[in-house]
Amino acid sequence: METIIQQICINMVEKVLKTLKESKNLSLDIITPEIREESNNTCLSIVEEYIKYVNL
């Protein structure tokens, strides 16, 4: 489980970095919602993996 969660986090960091690199405007008003959405998705994935682990 720990390895899966680490991979989920690594993927999130890669997606955030990609978003920042590809953004033409680094305004917080524009970037923050995109990163927040990715963060929320990552948190959901982590919780789902934990639930799978606990329910084994």
N, C-alpha and C positions, 0 to 999 in steps of 0.2 A: 504494500500500500504506500509506503513512504516514497518509493521510487516513482510510483505513478503520480503522486502529488508533486514531487520535485519536477517531473516532466511537464505537468500542467503549468507550474509556475514559470519554468523556462520558456514555454510556449507563449505565455502572457507577456513576458519581458520582450521577447522577440517581436510580438505583434505591436506592442507599445513603441518600441524603437522604430519599427517600420512606419508606423503612423507618424511619428515625429519627423522622420527623415523625408517622408513623402509629402508632408504638409507644406503648402506654399505660404501659409500664414500661421505663425507660432503664437497667435493670440490665445490666451488662456480661455477666453470665451468660446473659441472654436475647438481647441484641443481637449479641454476638460470633459465635455460630454462623451466624446469618442473613447477616451481612456477610462472614464467611469463605467461605460457600458462593458468594455473588455474586462475591467476589474470585477464587475458584477457577475459576468459569465464565468470568470475564473473561480470566484467564490462558490458559485453554484456547482461547478464541476468538482471542486474539492469536497464539498459537502456530500455530493452524490457518491463519490468514491469512498468516503468515510462510512456512509450508510451501507454500501455494499460490503465493506470490510466487517462492520459490526454484525451484519445479518448473515454472516457465513455459518 
